[in-house]
Structure formats: structure tokens, C-alpha cells
Amino acid sequence: MEWDVTEVSVKADNTLFVCFKDGVQGTVEFTNSFFYGVFERLRDPQEFRQVSVVEGVVTWPGELDLAPDAMHEEIKKNGNWVLN
């Protein structure tokens, strides 16, 4: 799919840089209010830095992931996706 993620890296605390299969690229920014529930452990920078791409999806250990289609749509429109 066009929204398959091919690369992810930590750009700064709470910010990722992602590239998609179709060449779209941009950032995903996490506000502090996003880190609750299952995502609360990502508040720890060491946990956040364990991000990787698994089968085209931005993923962390423990089966945490982000919806690649929604991410692609926002980054294609705005250059970034802010999660709060």
C-alpha cells in the first residue's frame, strides 16, 4: 500500500521522522497528553526510542503501533501529524 512506512527514526524527544513507500515523508509529534493508557510507557525516552517498522507499520515492543493510513494522510496534507 502507498501508506506503508519504509523508514522511521527518532528526530527529537517525542518526535519521529517517517518515510512512506510512495515517497511521502514528514514528522509525527507526540504531545505529552498523548501518553496515557497503553501509550503511557512511551513517555520514557528509552521506551520511545525502541520504535521500528514492522510490515510497514510504526511499532514499539508490546504490540503498540500507529495507524499508517491516518499518518500518511496527515503528513501528505501538512508535513506532520500531531498526536494529542
C-alpha positions, -999 to +999 in steps of 0.1 A: +000+000+000+011+036-006+010+043+032+034+015+041+062+030+062+096+022+049+117+041+075+113+056+110+138+074+132+137+094+164+142+131+154+139+145+190+121+137+222+085+129+213+091+134+176+096+108+148+106+112+112+089+087+088+092+079+051+065+061+032+066+037+002+053+064-021+080+089-011+059+110+013+079+119+044+074+140+074+072+141+112+050+126+139+049+148+170+035+135+203+022+159+228+025+149+265-012+145+267-010+116+242+010+094+266-018+078+286-033+043+286-014+018+266+009+046+253+019+058+287+051+039+288+064+058+257+067+088+280+101+072+289+126+083+263+143+049+263+110+032+255+101+058+228+135+052+211+127+015+206+105+024+176+108+003+145+090-005+113+073-039+112+055-049+080+050-012+070+038-001+104+055+021+130+057-002+160+071-005+196+076-036+216+045-048+234+023-045+203+020-008+203+016+008+168+003+037+149-023+037+120-002+041+089-031+053+067-041+081+091-004+091+095+001+091+057-030+113+051-020+139+077+017+140+066+008+143+030-015+173+037+005+190+064+040+176+065+034+164+100+010+146+123+004+159+158-009+133+183-025+147+214 
